[in-house]
């Protein structure tokens, strides 16, 4: 936990990376796996060798001794592990020794490497006590350090202000995915889903909720869409929702990938300069620029005006603090839509004149009289 995998570099190279990133206004977040460890972790090795006599015995959940570590599957309950994988024994994050170890570790990461955030893997399975104690220590060292939990469901229990700052917004991920997969779903269901996602938590959480469409644990977005127009419709939603949009590597070129481990396929660097990939990268940059320049994209304030009668026309407006609106229109139905009113186009696909074609996207800045 105190060393960098030599396949990636060393401690001094990480320090140099962090400094260079900070000079460019970029923050660095490390992924923290504190729910379980590898089988070469020294305390686990001590337990394997010494059993109940080991000072680390209660750092783990061991139910049978002697300990059989040769059998990979732990469904027999001899000890707890992540995903029943014998090589990933589960840590007892309520144990004072475990808490102290990781408090020291994360303090080291902040002081020595000057990192800016920590993403907690399996964030719903480490103890609340562990997170509360860790937060106190880290916020004293760096008050702005960002603590992000990987939680796939309603995470209100972790967002009381004394544990995580934010969580990965998988409810929004699955809600968007379900709407596009279910052709019978109507705009009202999309609106209900969005409203539900943004009333689950407090405003402070929604300001920085970690929004994503795919990750190392899911099928890739392009794999689900199999259509670039639908792919960009979903990205349009991502970049106009409150919170922090996250792009998984490769999504900027619509990289495909089925379920884990195929979703973790290598970035095709030798193809990155192709005309097709450069065009996709420019489209992603245009969405990013829009997100940065149009504060209405980041705003928490939106409504669903229902100007259009088409049942699968997703339409919503975002309002900034100066009273300026942007409008998002997505034609998810089977017929072209006649666009109403005027506005300055910020992003568009399959949009000609006043017609938004099937699978078309339109994001525009509306006149101030709206």
Order of alpha helices (4+ residues) and beta strands (2+ residues): alpha-beta-alpha-alpha-beta-alpha-beta-beta-alpha-alpha-alpha-beta-alpha-alpha-beta-alpha-alpha-beta-beta-beta-beta-beta-beta
